[in-house]
Amino acid sequence: MSKRALIIAAVLAALALGGGGWFYLRGGGGEGADQLALYGDVDIRETRPAFNDSGPIATITVQEGANVKRGDLLATLDDSRYAAALAQAKAQMENLRQSLAKLVAGSRPEEIAQAKATMDALQTTYLNNEASYKRFADLAASNSGTIQQRDDAKAAFEAGRQQYEAARQAYLLAVAGPRAEDIAAARAAVQAAEAAAELAQRQFDDTRLYAPSDGVVEDRVLEPGDMASPAAPVLAIALLNPLWVRAYAPESSLGRIRLGMKASVTADSHPGRAYEGWIGYISPTAEFTPKTVETPELRTALVYQLRVYVCDARGELRLGMPATVRINLNQSADAPQPGCGASDAAAR
């Protein structure tokens, strides 16, 4: 009886072991034929803003860990030189604008009246000198006057006529106003001054550094007093959107995954919490398995890089955090396009 019982127990144990192994391979004990588990790290984009001009840094308004919004002021340069240049450019522009306005307006009525009065006065003098010259010419012809008197009268007459003609031309110019060429030249000068003022304004604005996107300040690369330049980043800012897990899929699973497939992401730092995600990128080229990737595949096997975008409204995932991605391989191809929607907004 004891030998028979031992044989029966051994058979039952073998059946139990075989059944358990079959159950594990079918996916009941974890990932199986219908579910793919991938391992990777949380990744984000980073920006390193720099000033568009050179100069000593005056202030940096944020610290490491600060949340910034697009357009927030981050830092400033010493702007004394740029402020002076801007004031000079604006004054020059205003001066040329007033000169142009004067030309466009033409002569004032008072100026025209003054020119006419001067012309009329010189015309009277000119006509009087003409009459005097004729009298002295007649007297000299009859030997009643001297040649010198006639010549003096003639000289006065000619001078008066020239003065009158100059006054008449001045009056005509006052009536006609400035030349079109002078107005065009003045307008071009104003345009050049406006461009110079705009450039000076841009250079002054470049002494302010603003956040290019929403994010979190990772590092203050420079400090107040350091010399900034377009090639020297001032801050390092982590962009919180988009957020993804960089993982690698074995070649044997490549035929069963596609862009847009939903995924569940978990991290050791937050046990029991799963984050919604979807496959947003599949590399078109294969590569050897990186040493930092832990998969059940052999190290020499070819893998394809994936980006699994994640919805993390609470801001719990951090750059470089290990994460596990689980993908149900039986998803319908007609499923709606995934994204961070109402559930993500509610978490906020």
C-alpha positions in Angstrom: 0.0 0.0 0.0 2.8 2.4 0.8 4.6 1.8 -2.6 1.3 2.3 -4.4 0.6 5.5 -2.5 4.0 6.9 -3.4 3.4 6.2 -7.1 0.1 7.9 -7.0 1.5 10.9 -5.2 4.4 11.2 -7.8 1.9 11.1 -10.7 -0.3 13.8 -9.1 2.8 16.0 -8.5 3.9 15.6 -12.1 0.5 16.6 -13.3 0.3 19.6 -11.0 3.8 20.8 -12.2 2.9 20.4 -15.8 -0.4 22.2 -15.4 1.2 25.1 -13.6 3.8 25.5 -16.3 1.2 25.5 -19.0 -0.8 28.1 -17.1 2.2 30.4 -16.8 3.0 30.1 -20.5 -0.5 31.0 -21.4 -0.2 34.3 -19.4 -2.1 33.4 -16.3 0.9 34.0 -14.1 2.0 37.3 -15.7 2.8 38.4 -19.2 2.0 35.9 -21.9 1.0 35.6 -25.5 -1.7 38.3 -25.2 0.3 40.8 -23.2 3.7 42.4 -23.8 5.7 43.8 -21.0 8.5 46.2 -21.7 11.0 47.9 -19.5 12.5 51.4 -19.9 13.0 54.8 -18.3 10.9 58.0 -18.2 12.2 60.6 -20.7 11.3 64.2 -21.4 12.6 67.0 -23.6 14.8 69.7 -22.2 15.4 73.3 -23.3 18.4 75.5 -22.4 17.4 79.1 -23.1 20.2 81.7 -23.7 20.2 85.5 -24.2 20.2 86.7 -27.8 22.9 89.3 -26.9 26.0 89.6 -24.8 26.5 91.3 -21.5 26.8 90.7 -17.8 23.8 89.1 -16.1 22.0 91.4 -13.7 19.3 89.1 -12.2 18.0 85.6 -12.4 14.4 85.4 -11.1 13.9 81.6 -10.6 15.5 78.8 -8.6 16.0 75.1 -9.2 12.7 73.3 -9.0 10.5 76.3 -9.9 7.6 75.8 -12.2 7.6 78.3 -15.0 5.0 79.2 -17.7 5.7 80.2 -21.2 6.5 83.9 -21.3 7.6 84.2 -17.6 10.6 86.4 -17.0 13.7 84.3 -16.2 16.7 86.6 -16.2 17.9 90.1 -17.2 21.1 91.6 -18.5 22.6 94.9 -17.5 20.6 97.2 -19.9 22.2 100.6 -19.3 24.0 100.7 -22.7 20.9 99.4 -24.6 18.6 101.9 -22.8 20.8 104.8 -23.8 21.0 103.6 -27.4 17.2 103.2 -27.5 16.6 106.7 -26.2 19.0 108.2 -28.8 17.4 106.3 -31.7 13.9 107.4 -30.6 15.0 111.0 -30.3 16.6 111.0 -33.8 13.5 109.3 -35.2 11.2 112.0 -33.7 13.5 114.8 -35.0 13.3 113.5 -38.6 9.5 112.9 -38.3 9.0 116.6 -37.4 11.2 117.7 -40.3 9.1 115.6 -42.7 5.9 116.9 -41.2 7.2 120.5 -41.8 8.0 119.7 -45.5 4.6 118.0 -46.1 2.7 120.9 -44.5 4.4 123.4 -46.8 4.7 127.1 -46.2 2.5 128.7 -43.6 0.1 131.5 -44.7 2.1 134.0 -42.6 5.3 133.0 -44.5 3.7 133.5 -47.8 2.3 136.9 -46.7 5.7 137.9 -45.5 7.4 136.9 -48.8 4.7 138.9 -50.7 5.2 142.0 -48.6 8.9 141.9 -49.1 8.4 141.5 -52.9 6.0 144.4 -53.0 8.3 146.7 -51.0 11.2 145.9 -53.3 9.0 146.4 -56.3 8.2 149.9 -55.2 11.9 150.7 -54.6 12.8 149.2 -58.0 10.1 151.2 -59.8 11.2 154.4 -58.0 14.9 153.8 -59.0 13.8 153.2 -62.6 12.0 156.6 -62.7 15.0 158.4 -61.1 17.3 156.8 -63.7 15.2 158.0 -66.6 15.2 161.5 -65.2 18.9 161.6 -64.8 19.4 160.1 -68.2 17.3 162.8 -69.8 19.1 165.6 -67.8 22.5 164.2 -68.9 21.4 164.1 -72.5 20.5 167.8 -72.3 23.6 168.7 -70.3 21.5 169.6 -67.4 22.9 166.9 -65.2 26.2 165.1 -64.9 27.2 161.7 -66.2 28.0 160.6 -62.7 24.4 161.3 -61.5 23.1 159.3 -64.4 25.4 156.3 -63.7 24.6 156.3 -60.0 20.9 156.3 -60.8 21.4 153.4 -63.3 23.3 151.4 -60.7 20.6 151.9 -58.1 18.0 150.9 -60.6 19.8 147.7 -61.6 20.3 146.7 -58.0 16.7 147.4 -57.1 15.5 145.3 -60.0 17.7 142.3 -59.0 16.5 142.5 -55.4 12.9 142.7 -56.5 13.4 139.6 -58.8 15.0 137.7 -55.9 12.0 138.6 -53.6 9.6 137.5 -56.4 11.2 134.1 -56.7 11.2 133.7 -53.0 7.4 134.5 -53.0 6.8 131.9 -55.7 8.8 129.3 -53.8 6.8 130.0 -50.7 3.5 129.5 -52.6 4.7 126.3 -54.4 6.1 124.8 -51.2 8.8 122.1 -50.8 9.9 120.0 -53.8 8.6 116.5 -54.1 12.2 115.2 -54.1 12.9 116.8 -50.8 9.8 115.3 -49.2 10.7 111.8 -50.6 14.3 112.2 -49.2 12.9 113.2 -45.8 10.5 110.3 -45.8 13.3 107.9 -46.5 15.4 109.3 -43.7 12.4 108.8 -41.4 12.1 105.2 -42.5 15.8 104.6 -41.8 15.4 106.2 -38.4 12.4 104.1 -37.6 14.3 100.9 -38.5 17.2 102.0 -36.3 14.8 102.6 -33.4 13.2 99.2 -33.9 16.6 97.6 -33.9 17.5 99.4 -30.7 14.2 98.3 -29.2 14.9 94.7 -30.1 18.4 94.9 -28.6 16.9 96.3 -25.4 14.2 93.6 -25.3 17.0 91.0 -25.8 18.3 91.9 -22.3 15.2 90.0 -21.0 15.1 86.2 -21.1 11.7 84.6 -21.0 10.6 81.0 -20.6 10.1 79.4 -24.1 7.7 76.8 -22.8 6.0 75.5 -19.6 8.4 73.4 -17.5 10.5 73.0 -14.4 13.9 74.6 -13.8 16.4 71.9 -13.5 19.6 73.9 -13.2 20.9 77.5 -13.0 23.9 77.2 -15.4 25.0 80.8 -15.0 24.6 83.2 -12.1 24.3 87.1 -11.8 27.6 88.6 -12.7 28.5 86.0 -15.3 29.0 87.1 -18.9 26.1 85.9 -21.0 26.2 85.2 -24.8 24.0 83.5 -27.3 26.1 80.4 -27.1 25.9 80.2 -23.3 22.7 78.7 -21.8 21.5 80.4 -18.6 19.1 77.7 -17.4 18.1 74.1 -18.0 14.4 73.6 -18.1 12.6 70.2 -18.3 9.5 70.3 -20.5 6.7 68.4 -18.8 4.7 67.8 -21.9 5.1 65.5 -23.7 6.2 62.9 -21.3 7.1 59.4 -22.5 8.8 56.1 -21.5 11.6 55.1 -23.7 11.4 51.3 -24.1 12.6 48.6 -26.5 10.5 45.9 -28.1 12.0 42.6 -29.4 11.9 41.9 -33.0 9.6 38.9 -32.4 6.9 41.3 -31.0 7.2 44.0 -33.7 4.5 42.5 -35.9 1.9 42.7 -33.1 2.3 46.3 -32.0 1.4 49.5 -33.9 1.2 53.2 -33.4 -1.7 54.4 -31.2 -2.1 51.2 -29.2 -3.0 51.9 -25.6 -0.6 51.0 -22.8 -0.5 50.8 -19.0 2.6 52.3 -17.3 3.7 51.6 -13.8 6.7 52.8 -11.8 8.3 51.3 -8.7 8.2 54.7 -7.0 4.4 54.7 -7.0 3.3 51.1 -6.5 -0.3 50.3 -7.2 -0.8 53.2 -9.5 -1.1 52.8 -13.3 -0.8 55.6 -15.8 -2.6 55.7 -19.1 -0.4 55.8 -22.2 -0.1 54.9 -25.8 2.5 54.0 -28.4 3.5 57.3 -30.1 6.7 56.3 -31.9 8.3 53.1 -33.2 11.8 53.3 -34.5 12.1 52.4 -38.2 15.6 50.9 -37.6 16.8 48.1 -35.3 19.6 48.3 -32.8 21.4 46.1 -30.3 19.9 45.9 -26.9 21.3 48.6 -24.6 23.0 47.4 -21.5 20.6 49.4 -19.3 17.5 47.5 -20.7 16.3 44.5 -18.7 14.3 42.2 -20.9 14.0 38.4 -21.0 15.5 38.5 -24.5 19.1 37.8 -25.1 21.5 40.8 -25.0 22.5 40.3 -28.6 18.9 40.3 -29.9 17.8 43.2 -32.1 15.2 45.5 -30.6 13.3 48.6 -31.8 12.9 51.7 -29.7 9.4 52.8 -28.7 8.1 55.9 -27.2 5.1 55.3 -25.0 3.5 58.7 -24.2 2.1 58.9 -20.7 -0.6 61.0 -19.0 0.7 62.3 -15.7 -1.4 65.1 -14.5 -0.1 64.8 -10.9 3.5 65.3 -12.0 4.7 62.2 -10.2 7.0 60.7 -12.9 10.5 62.0 -13.1 13.3 62.0 -15.7 15.2 58.7 -15.7 12.7 56.9 -13.4 12.5 53.1 -14.3 9.0 52.2 -15.6 7.2 49.1 -16.8 5.0 49.2 -19.9 2.3 46.6 -20.4 0.5 46.4 -23.8 -2.6 44.3 -24.5 -1.8 42.8 -27.9 -5.5 42.0 -28.6 -6.5 45.7 -29.1 -8.9 46.5 -31.9 -7.4 48.5 -34.8 -10.6 50.6 -34.8 -10.1 51.9 -31.2 -10.4 55.7 -30.9 -7.2 57.7 -31.0 -5.7 57.8 -27.4 -4.7 60.9 -25.6 -4.7 62.7 -22.2 -8.3 63.8 -22.0 -11.0 64.1 -19.3 -9.3 61.7 -16.9 -6.1 63.7 -17.1 -7.9 67.0 -16.6 -9.8 65.6 -13.6 -6.5 64.5 -11.9 -5.4 68.2 -12.0 
